[in-house]
Structures are given as structure tokens and as C-alpha cells.
């Protein structure tokens, strides 16, 4: 495995692991390496210092090409960042197009299912027991991993 410091065309720096240099080249050419900050696929290797053995590292004074980002800015593998971005987009879409019913989700879903309330998209919270009861009644709903807002 090899770790590369990478930089996109917009200047965002990040790191990622690859099986070998040929794996990076193949993934990069096919557009499968993308910036976790802006999703740009114009990504290049950035200057980085070589990894030395313990004895060499202790003897050499190495200056990193780029300081590691603070812990809150460290990124996951590009695919995980893409999933995160999609989940954040899903949250925005749900919030823009559905009614928030809070803790009353199970009751409101039932009322819609049985025709007692206007059919509409809703979202909110429910207990695991109420969610199981909805499933048993045949009420269709989805559990969505709810990520915090991007600016939170």
C-alpha cells in the first residue's frame, strides 16, 4: 500500500491510500479519484517526503511538504466523502420538500396510510418500537442516516 498526498485543480489538499502507483494512475485516468471537498476529478500527486525507516528517520531531520490538516478537517477515502455529500444532498431535498412532524412521525404516518390525513411527504423521529409497529402494519417509510448540516 502507498499513501499519496493529493491536490485537486482548486488547490484542496488531501491524502489517500492506493495498492501501488499503477493503481493510482489507473483510477485517476478513469476519473475515480476525486477531491472530497469539491468532487473535482482533476487530481494530481502533490509533493511529499519519503517515508524513512526508524533509524533513518531518527537520524534525518525531515520537513513535511505540507502540515497535516487539523483533526476536524481530515478526510475519509474519496468514496466515503462522495457518500457523505450525497447524504447531505438527500437531507436538503427532504427538508425542502417534506413536512417536519417531529416526534409525532409514527402517528402522522399512520394517519396518512389509513387516509385520515392528506397524503404528503413527512419526516421526523420515532422510537424503534413504533418503527417496528409501522412495518407490521404495512406502512412504508425509510430510515435515513441523518448527517448534521454542512455548516454545523
Buried (B, 14 or more C-beta within 10 A) or exposed (E): EEEBBBBBEEEBBBBBEBEEEEBBEBBBEEEEBBBBBEEEBBBEEBEBEEEEEEEEEEEEEEEEEEEEEEEEEEBEEBEEBBBBBEBBEBBEEBEEEEEEBEEBBBBBBBBBBEEEBEEEEBBBBBEEEBBEBBEEEEBEBEEEEEBEEEEE
